[in-house]
Amino acid sequence: MKIAIVSPYSWAHPGGVDNHVAGLSRELSRRAHDVTIIAPDEGTAVPGACFVTAGRSIPVPANGSIAHLALWPGTGGRVRRVLSENEFDVVHVHEPLVPLVSTSAVLGARGRVVGTFHAAGDGRSMLYGFAKAFLGKAHRRLDVLIAVSEPARSLASRYFPGDYQIIPNGVDTSRFAPGGDRPARFPSGSGPVVLFVGRNEPRKGIGSLIRAFPTVVEEVGDCRLLIVGSGFDEGKIKRAVREDLRDRITVVGFIGNEELPSYYSSADVFCAPAIGGESFGVVLIESIASGTPVVASDIAGYRGVLEQTGGGRLFRAGDSGALAEALIDLLSDEEKRLDLAESGLERVKAFSWEHLAERLESVYLG
């Protein structure tokens, strides 16, 4: 099949949706499909797939984060031109009602149009509210509605009722797997390492983890905290704890996707303390596929992943005391960590891109 996969988010600022698009495109290309990715800006190439830029993006506040969207005049025309010049069998649009790239792709597509909704939240969505008011025609053009999780379906259906299939985010189990060498910037020492991966945004919950860390050290002893992600000020992070604990915290900052698997597989526990706004825990399945158990906040997007994989345990979101207790429990019990890792490795296979791409092929064929 000739497939266009569209993302409204900047390819130069990869996040959950773009990583989903890249993983799916890589697997579909491996399965001999002709895949073209359409997204704003430019960035890392995906083996086997063609990339077409939809133009420059600008930062827009959305869902407690910053979305980089292409909203310049001419964006829609550029997307429609790509679609008109190619005879795609399927146009798979992610966040199909987010302007302008996705909405233009939905309205300009000639073949079968599949829409995947990713966002989730307990409140209202500014982007979905805008789309409902001004882009109802785009919603009616979708042949298939997909949500990556039950929370994503709940939010999307609130604005756009319909029959949604749940097809989750995936993980490349050939890249995210146990073993491998420790990265050069991994903390030294013999004690266990707690890993955090995410941007420096309040909803990611790094504050809860920093507040919990002194209690963890008091109980576990020689443990380390490793923070991976963009936007962190190492000095500010370290000043938030006692002076004697500061050398136990390492802030690596942004790393490329190629480096990320080795951080997961080298850690003893992965911590995801987000306080909300997560439709699906991609970082959870990446860690579980790497053989590293997870401690995650009990929010809907994370709860569903751990219920299906059994690769970790939950704590009350925003409660640093409960987080410390969960971390101490796992860091103090190697056998428990191994049991969770073994369970997770077996059950995370349901989230492999190989498995999900097969499901999506059936959707594409109708």
ABEGO torsion letter per residue (X at the ends): XBBBBBBABBAABBBAAAAAAAAAAAAAAAAGBBBBBBBBEBBBBBBGBBBBBAEBBBBBBBGGBBBBBBABBGAAAAAAAAAAABBBABBBBBGAABOAAAAAAAAABABBBBBBBABBEABBBAAAAAAAAAAAAAAAABABBBBABAAAAAAAAAABBEBBBBBBBBBBAAABBBEEBBBAABBBEABBBBBBBEBBBAAAGAAAAAAAAAAAAAAAEBBBBBBBEBGBBAAAAAAABBAAAAAABBBAEBBBAAAAAAAAAABABBBBABAEGBABBAAAAAAAAAGBBBBBBBBAAAAAAAAAAGAEBBBBBGBAAAAAAAAAAAAABAAAAAAAAAAAAAAAAAABAAAAAAAAAAAAAX
